[in-house]
Amino acid sequence: MTGTLRALVVLIMLAPLAARAADNNVLIELNSIESVDNRCRLNFVIENKSQAGIDSMRLDLVAFATDGGILRRLLTEMAPLRPAKTMVRAFVIDAECRQLGAILVNDVTSCAPEEPGACLDRLALSSRLASIRLYK
């Protein structure tokens, strides 16, 4: 078997594994923000792509200002998440929306039935808002 053919066979064998790994991701999108009484409501769309439910997934979020300084820290409970289900969660922070430049998922402090580190590894993050980055 030539090297190219061997590599092709390996890729064909690994493709289903990669597809299954992608299906196990939890996708979190910062979808929109809204001003509410001089505070900012963050609206997230969360998609559990796996066939297993998540009973608890507490995120330690850090909101950064447009100048890079830390604005606020927030512990959020994103679960429960049913298997193969999309949900919307909203959280309010004590800051004006125009001040917000980025949100860091600093850590996963609780995750059940998995370990927090495993949940953090499974997160795929995005933001619909060009002016606000969501990252880990």
C-alpha positions in Angstrom: 0.0 0.0 0.0 1.4 3.4 -0.9 1.7 6.2 1.6 -1.1 8.2 0.0 -3.4 5.2 0.0 -2.6 4.4 3.6 -3.3 7.9 4.7 -6.6 7.9 2.8 -7.7 4.6 4.5 -6.8 6.1 7.9 -8.8 9.3 7.2 -11.8 7.2 6.1 -11.6 5.2 9.3 -11.2 8.3 11.6 -14.0 10.4 9.9 -16.8 8.8 11.8 -14.9 9.3 15.1 -14.4 13.0 14.3 -18.1 13.4 13.4 -19.1 11.8 16.7 -16.8 14.1 18.6 -18.3 17.1 16.9 -21.8 15.8 17.8 -20.7 15.8 21.5 -20.1 19.5 21.6 -22.2 22.0 23.5 -22.5 25.1 21.3 -23.0 28.4 23.1 -23.7 31.5 21.1 -24.0 35.0 22.5 -27.0 35.9 20.4 -28.0 39.4 21.5 -27.8 41.9 24.2 -30.5 44.3 25.6 -30.3 47.4 27.8 -32.6 46.9 30.9 -32.6 49.7 33.5 -28.9 50.7 33.0 -28.0 47.0 33.1 -27.2 44.6 30.2 -29.1 41.4 29.5 -27.0 38.8 27.7 -29.1 36.3 25.6 -27.4 33.0 24.9 -28.5 30.2 22.6 -27.2 26.8 23.9 -27.3 23.7 21.7 -26.5 20.3 23.3 -25.5 18.3 20.3 -24.9 15.1 22.3 -27.3 12.3 23.0 -26.7 12.7 26.8 -28.3 15.3 29.0 -26.4 17.8 31.2 -27.9 18.3 34.6 -25.6 21.1 35.7 -23.2 23.3 33.8 -22.2 26.4 35.8 -19.9 28.8 34.0 -17.6 31.4 35.5 -18.0 34.3 33.0 -15.8 37.5 33.0 -17.1 40.5 31.1 -14.5 42.9 29.7 -15.0 46.5 28.7 -14.2 47.7 25.3 -10.8 49.0 26.6 -9.9 45.5 27.9 -10.5 46.2 31.6 -12.6 43.7 33.6 -16.2 45.0 34.1 -17.9 42.2 36.0 -17.7 38.5 36.9 -20.8 36.3 36.8 -21.6 32.7 37.7 -24.2 31.3 35.4 -26.1 28.1 35.4 -26.6 27.0 31.7 -28.3 23.7 32.5 -30.3 21.6 32.6 -29.8 20.8 28.9 -31.8 17.9 27.4 -30.1 15.7 24.8 -30.0 17.0 21.3 -31.9 20.2 22.3 -31.5 23.9 21.8 -32.3 26.3 24.7 -32.1 30.1 25.3 -30.8 31.5 28.6 -30.6 35.1 29.6 -28.5 36.7 32.3 -28.3 40.4 33.5 -25.0 42.1 34.4 -24.5 45.4 36.2 -23.0 47.3 33.3 -24.3 49.2 30.3 -24.3 47.2 27.1 -22.3 49.8 25.2 -19.4 49.2 27.7 -19.2 45.5 26.8 -16.3 44.4 24.6 -15.8 40.6 25.3 -16.9 37.8 27.5 -14.5 35.1 28.7 -15.7 31.7 29.8 -13.1 31.6 32.5 -14.0 28.2 33.8 -16.7 25.6 34.2 -17.2 25.4 38.0 -19.8 22.7 38.0 -20.8 20.0 35.5 -22.9 17.0 36.0 -22.8 14.2 35.2 -19.3 15.0 33.8 -16.2 16.6 35.3 -16.0 20.4 34.9 -12.8 20.1 32.8 -14.5 17.8 30.3 -17.4 20.2 29.9 -15.0 23.1 29.3 -13.3 21.1 26.6 -16.6 20.3 24.9 -17.7 24.0 24.6 -17.8 25.6 21.2 -18.3 29.3 21.5 -19.4 32.0 19.1 -21.0 35.5 19.1 -23.5 36.9 16.6 -22.3 40.4 17.7 -19.3 41.7 15.8 -18.5 44.1 18.6 -18.5 41.4 21.4 -16.1 38.4 21.5 -17.1 35.2 23.4 -14.2 33.0 24.0 -12.4 30.6 26.5 
